[in-house]
Amino acid sequence: MTPDEIWQAVATERRTLHDQLAPLTEAQWNHESLCESWRIRDVVAHPSPPCCCSPPAVRTGAVRGRLSLSAAGFRC
């Protein structure tokens, strides 16, 4: 795949996820997930580092944050 094809696939996946999550109420977003101390919104945001960050920047930040993107300062 070319970089453009990859980003098109990413955009398609994000649109699909958005469409699936859009109907959730505030209470559903704040509901506890199966992960201890995590709400649904935390689980959904977890695999979503900002796309404006390069992969090396995300890796470096994750290492500095001891593998925690939140501790590294990434905010969704």
C-alpha positions as CSV (number, residue, x, y, z in Angstrom):
1,M,0.0,0.0,0.0
2,T,1.1,3.5,-0.7
3,P,1.1,6.1,2.1
4,D,-2.0,7.7,0.5
5,E,-3.8,4.4,0.4
6,I,-2.9,3.8,4.1
7,W,-4.3,7.1,5.2
8,Q,-7.4,6.5,3.1
9,A,-7.9,3.2,4.9
10,V,-7.3,4.9,8.3
11,A,-9.9,7.6,7.4
12,T,-12.4,4.9,6.4
13,E,-11.9,3.0,9.7
14,R,-12.2,6.3,11.7
15,R,-15.5,7.2,9.9
16,T,-16.8,3.7,10.6
17,L,-15.9,3.9,14.3
18,H,-17.4,7.4,14.5
19,D,-20.7,6.1,13.0
20,Q,-20.8,3.3,15.5
21,L,-20.1,5.5,18.5
22,A,-22.1,8.5,17.6
23,P,-25.4,7.2,19.1
24,L,-23.8,6.7,22.5
25,T,-25.3,8.9,25.3
26,E,-23.2,10.7,27.8
27,A,-24.1,8.0,30.4
28,Q,-22.9,5.3,28.0
29,W,-19.6,7.1,27.3
30,N,-19.0,7.4,31.1
31,H,-20.0,3.8,31.9
32,E,-17.4,1.5,33.4
33,S,-15.7,-0.8,30.9
34,L,-14.4,-4.3,31.6
35,C,-10.9,-2.7,32.2
36,E,-10.6,-1.7,35.8
37,S,-10.9,2.1,36.4
38,W,-11.5,2.8,32.7
39,R,-14.7,4.2,31.3
40,I,-15.9,3.4,27.7
41,R,-14.5,6.8,26.6
42,D,-11.0,5.9,28.0
43,V,-11.0,2.6,26.1
44,V,-12.1,4.2,22.8
45,A,-9.5,6.9,23.1
46,H,-6.6,4.6,24.1
47,P,-5.5,3.4,20.7
48,S,-5.9,6.9,19.2
49,P,-2.8,8.9,19.5
50,P,-3.0,12.2,17.5
51,C,-2.3,11.6,13.8
52,C,-0.3,14.9,13.8
53,C,2.5,13.1,15.7
54,S,5.0,11.0,13.8
55,P,5.4,7.3,14.8
56,P,8.9,8.1,16.2
57,A,7.5,10.9,18.3
58,V,4.8,8.6,19.7
59,R,7.4,5.9,20.5
60,T,9.7,8.4,22.1
61,G,6.9,9.9,24.1
62,A,5.6,6.5,25.2
63,V,9.1,5.5,26.4
64,R,9.5,8.8,28.3
65,G,6.0,8.2,29.8
66,R,6.9,4.6,30.8
67,L,4.6,3.2,28.1
68,S,1.7,5.5,29.1
69,L,0.6,7.9,26.4
70,S,-1.3,9.9,29.0
71,A,1.9,10.2,31.1
72,A,3.8,11.2,28.0
73,G,1.4,14.1,27.5
74,F,-0.7,12.8,24.6
75,R,-4.3,14.0,24.8
76,C,-7.1,13.0,22.7
